Amino acid sequence: MGPALAQDNTDITVVLSEELDLVEPCMATRSNIGRVIMQNISETLTELDVRGNKGLMPRLADSWEDKGDGTWQFKLHPGVTFSDGSALDANDVKHSFDRVFSDQLTCESARYFADTELTFTVVDDTTIDVKAEPAQPILPLLMSLVTIVPSETPMEFVRDPIGTGPYVMSEWTAGQQIVLERRDDYWGDQPAVAKATYLFRSEPAVRAGMVAAGEADIAPQITEDVADNRDTDFSYPNSETVYIRIDQTVEPMGDLRVRQALNAAIEREAFIGTVLADGTELATAIVPPTTLGWNADLVPPAYDPDHARELLAAAEADGVNIKAPVEVIARTENFPHVTEVGEALVQMLNEVGFNASLRMVEVAEHEQYYSKPYPDGRPAQVVVAQHDNSRGDPVFSAYFKYHSNGTQSGVNDPKVDTLIEQATATTGDERAALWSELFAYVQNDIVADALLFHMVGHSRVGARLDFTPTIATNQQLQLSEINFK
């Protein structure tokens, strides 16, 4: 393949940090998958504007209406076709959600719907009613998470995704590259990019260097230390929060003092401007400060290793086995310098008396420890992870992170469950107040996890492209937003 910058055409090359383990549409909310297929191959009913102030916008649904009693009616855009030539209709929408919630699959997008039960009623080919129990006042926003597939799609993960988006996947060579090609029969406006080839390189300097050399056009994720060209490099708040998920069901993490000690052992400020970029913020919630219900009264836990040792000693005196092995599990290439962050965290924990070790794993293995059912017979495991919420409401985070039934929760607390359920079902100031109360309770009262950082993203964009990264760039990269100068 020749240098991208030398090409007088509309093909581009994208170099990513993580390979795809799946190309399944119902997994598109996972960042490594969403960067390739979300809104490129597979589209959603609604879409949140992150470039302006338009709020929630139509995508496959032209309009939606609250019909009362928890029911919303969605009107589909007429004349939409899938890449196999079949026409989009309301039965496809129903089937897409049936797949998401099927017990034959483990679809990531299901976790965002908490304990909400959805009933789909097809009114006609372009009209569908969705009843939520309990009532879900922001259901149209939740529709921006589920990609629509044809009703013939089997109840199993697919390798050949069929979508309504402007691109089709023409090649997937595992471990090497993925190629998307523009559809001539796309129902919407034709994007400028004709073909996108995705390559995978783990080193940020290599990714940046490929763009500089003309071997690639865009590297959505690089690090601050290699982002040294003002003409091609961008930094932006990327809506990602790095935290440590604590599983409270395995000794010694069930003891509040141990969880407090873990937090006190971490010198958060030492990471910023060293292994993490300047502009990284200390986190006090699982969501960024732009989110409804943000609690400005919360402060990060103070770094106090002596207090951490005192807390562990008090727990040990009461019979807690503070020397039980603790595995710190992190996902390779999840964010820049993740390995260095993991190594430093283990060192800080061991300095105050924990028996911690680091295990770096690939994305598929990481999911085994991050999402239920957690492995049987496991030691205490704390999972370093990065969570994205760019949609402005904690409903996209709270249930599956903290509710007793949440797929990534290490918490089992009745008050947490009640606060989440109440906030999910209400609107306005009351909703914001309940979310704010939840954030204070999980941090101060039960110490549900170790919140670490709100991250800053860096991208390198080749000179021939007209594209500016946004808060959503870490989880999706819409080719239709890329133009040429």
Secondary structure, 3 states (H helix, E strand, C coil): CCCHHHCCCCEEEEEECCCCCCCCHHHCCCHHHHHHHECCCECECEEECCCCCCCEEECCEEEEEEEECCEEEEEECCCCECCCCCECCHHHHHHHHHHHHCCCCCCHHHHHHCCCEEEEEEEECCEEEEEEECCCCCHHHHHHHCECCCCCCCCCCCCCCCCCCCEEEEEEECCCEEEEEECCCCCCCCCCCCEEEEEECCCHHHHHHHHHCCCCCEECCCCHHHCCCCCCEEEEEEEEEEEEEECCCCCCCCCHHHHHHHHHCCCHHHHECCCECCCCEECCCCCCCCCCCCCCCCCCCCCCHHHHHHHHHHHHHCCCCCCCEEEEEEECCCCCCHHHHHHHHHHHHHHCCCEEEEEEECHHHHHHHHCCCCCCCCCEEEEEEEEECCCCCHHHCHHHHHCCCCCCCCCCCHHHHHHHHHHHHCCHHHHHHHHHHHHHHHHHHCCCEEEEEEEEEEEEECCCEECCCCCCCCCCCCHHHCEEC
